[in-house]
Amino acid sequence: MLKSRKNLTRFTYETTAFEGWRLCVSRAGTTFTKYFSDKNYGSASESLRAAEQARTKLLKVIDNSRRINGKLSNATVEKSHQILKAS
């Protein structure tokens, strides 16, 4: 059984069509979320690997960015969305 990890939650409900991982990271008032479906990646372990890679890239950008009045800059938010879109 695959267990949830930091910023990653496993979804395996019989009552829904979705099985896979949800990546959810919140920093400085902004939340980034993406779902990684087992169906799209071929298996639970492959969708987990894709989610972990996206999380690593996302955290690197977010944690190394400047804050403007305590918030992430628009450029950082846009770059983060691009990372999620590409994964």
C-alpha positions in Angstrom: 0.0 0.0 0.0 1.3 3.4 -1.0 1.1 6.0 1.8 0.7 9.7 1.6 3.9 11.8 1.9 4.5 15.5 2.6 2.6 17.6 0.1 1.4 14.4 -1.7 -1.9 12.6 -0.9 -2.9 9.3 -2.3 -6.5 9.0 -3.7 -7.9 5.5 -4.1 -11.6 5.6 -3.5 -13.9 3.0 -5.1 -16.7 5.6 -5.4 -14.7 7.9 -7.7 -13.2 7.6 -11.2 -9.9 9.1 -10.0 -7.0 7.1 -8.6 -3.7 8.7 -8.2 -1.7 11.4 -6.3 -2.6 15.0 -5.5 0.3 17.4 -5.1 -0.6 20.4 -3.0 1.9 23.0 -1.8 0.9 26.2 0.0 3.4 29.0 0.5 3.0 32.7 1.3 -0.7 32.7 0.7 -0.6 30.9 -2.6 -1.7 27.2 -3.1 -0.5 25.1 -6.0 -2.3 21.8 -6.8 -2.0 19.2 -9.5 -3.4 15.7 -9.8 -1.3 12.8 -11.1 -3.6 10.0 -12.3 -2.4 6.4 -12.3 -4.2 6.0 -15.6 -2.1 8.7 -17.3 1.2 7.5 -15.9 0.6 3.8 -16.2 0.8 2.8 -12.5 0.6 4.1 -8.9 4.4 4.1 -8.6 4.9 6.0 -11.9 2.3 8.6 -11.0 4.0 9.0 -7.6 7.4 9.4 -9.3 6.0 12.1 -11.5 4.4 13.9 -8.6 7.6 13.8 -6.5 9.6 15.2 -9.4 7.2 18.0 -9.9 7.2 18.7 -6.1 11.0 18.9 -6.1 11.0 21.4 -9.0 8.2 23.4 -7.5 9.7 23.7 -4.1 13.1 24.7 -5.5 11.4 27.6 -7.4 9.2 28.7 -4.5 11.7 28.4 -1.7 14.4 30.3 -3.5 12.1 33.1 -4.6 11.9 36.7 -3.3 8.8 37.7 -1.4 7.0 40.9 -2.1 5.1 42.2 1.0 5.1 38.6 2.3 3.6 37.2 -0.9 5.2 35.3 -3.8 5.9 37.5 -6.9 3.8 37.1 -10.0 6.8 35.8 -11.9 7.3 33.0 -9.3 3.6 32.1 -9.4 3.7 32.0 -13.2 6.9 29.9 -13.2 5.3 27.5 -10.7 2.2 27.1 -12.8 4.4 26.4 -15.8 6.2 23.6 -13.9 2.9 22.0 -13.0 1.6 22.3 -16.5 4.7 20.6 -17.9 4.6 17.7 -15.5 
